Amino acid sequence: MRRQRYNACLPELRKDPITGRWVIIANDRVKRPSDFFRETVIVQGGGFCPYCPGNEAKTPPEVLAYRQSGGPNEDGWSVRVIPNKFPALRVEGTLERHGEGMYDKMEGIGAHEVIVETPDHMTTLGELSEKQVESVLWAFRDRVLDLKRDVRLRYVLLFKNHGAPAGATSEHSQCQLIALPVVPRQVQEEIDGALRYYDFKERCVYCDMIRQDVAGGARVVLETEHFLAICPYAPRFPFETWILPRKHASHFESIDVPLAENLAWILRALLRKIDRTLEKPPYNFVLHTTPLQESAMPHYHWHIEVIPTLTKYAGFEWGTGFYLNPTPPEEAARFLRDSGL
């Protein structure tokens, strides 16, 4: 694989090939990792934590747990999934739409769960072993498969907020799951954009992206047998990185053992690279997958988007829908590649 050197010059407008969203790459004020004001995430411990072993009675009863010993809602678990104590949506109720004149509303049906990734309060996801990260991924899959049986639910969003600036409200390493009775607009825009590309070229846009980035190499961060980590061509944020399966697949929950093992390795390696390059920044990651009740899609490709919290969404972005990114993805990928494993 050859890697093309990126030459910064004038600012560029880049168009995302999936959604059609425009991004400004500010090449005239390129920022290196050391140029960002960062809030390093340091886990300090101390005080009461409801997610630590021994405090199981302080949380809602678990809906899933992988454990080596003990019974339900007891110590001895390695990964534990519990309903959020203050849920955004609730399973109880009926799915009814109502109109108030020109306005629409519906009952807040859904699910809101917390995936506690480890019993160790002081360990982050990137610091877990590959096997532990793999267990977290199996918990993702198992919860999606279970929630999929509820035909009222249309989409499951799996995401992680790491560090207070990224929206985390607890130090203890965790992800969240929100099941929705509607498909989020951003997800639908991705699916619609991918379908337009497929209708025109009869190929998956994500598969084409993988082929082109592997051939060029400048935006590739990591490669494995089954996955590719890249800084996308038109990233909204500096050091935004995507993990995509090399083989086309529209549903995350269809992963098998080799894929889960490989995904655990590349996700862990990427988070460690981000920690090393950006000095343990806050970050978010989001799993993008096909809506629950849809069959396999030849045009849509599940993936994970990892976004370090380095810039703020401000008036220009709110007013235009454009994003201003001061670090070209080719430079971000180079810094991440050079950071080692």
C-alpha positions, 0 to 999 in steps of 0.5 A: 500500500502506497501512502501519498503525502498530503500537502497543505495549501489553501482552505478546502471545501470537501463534500461527504460522499454519503450525506452530501454534507460540506466541510471546510478543511482550514489548511491555512491554519492547520493544527497539530495535536499539541495545538489544541487546548485539551482537557486530559481525562484522569480517573481519580476514584474516591467517593461512592460509585453505583457501578462498582462491585458490591453496589449492585443493589444501588442500581436497577436490576441488570438486564444482562451480565457476564459473570464468573461467579455469584448470582443475578445482581451480585458481585462476580461480573465482568460486564453488566447491563442495567437500565438507566436510573433516569431514562430518556425513554421507557419500555412501558406504554403504547406507541400512539401518535397524536396531533396538536394542529400542525404538530405531531407527538407520540409517547416516549417509548423505548429503552435506555441502558448502561453497559458497564464495561468493567468492574474496575473503576480506574480502568478505561475502555482502551486500557482493558484487555482485548478479551474484555473489549470483546466482551463489551462488543458481545454485550452490544450484540446481545442487547440489540438482538433482544431489543429487536424482538420488540416491533415497536422499536425502530433503531438502537443507538450505542454510544460512549461518552468518555470524560465530562467534556464529552458528556460523561456523568460518571468516571466509571467506564461505560457505554449507553444504549438508547432504543428509539421508536423512530429512525434518527434523522442523521441515520436516515440521511446516511442511509438515503445518501448511500442508497442514492450512490448505490442506485447510480453506481450499483456499488456500496459507497462505504465499500468504494471508500475502503477500496480507495483509501486502502489504495491511497493510504494517506487516510489509513490509521490501522488495518487488520484482516477484517477491519480498516480504521480511517480518517474520513475524507470530509471529517467534521471534527479533527482526528475523527476516525471511522472503523469499517468492516472490510467485507460488506455488512449492514447489521452490526448484530450479525458479527461472528467470533472472528469479527468480534475478536478482530474488532476488539483488537482494532478498537482497543488499538485506536483508542490507545493511539488517540490517548497517546497522540492527544494525551488522553482526551475526552471523546465520543464513539457511536455505532452506526448500524441498520434500523432494527426491523430492516432486512440486509441492505446492499447499500449501507455499511455498519461502522463505528465513528470515534470523535475526540473532543477538541473543538466546539460546535459554534455559531458558524456550524449552527447557522450553516450546517457546515463544519470547520475542521482545522486538521486535514484527515491526512495529517490526523491519520499520519499523527495517529499512525506514527504514535505506535501501538 
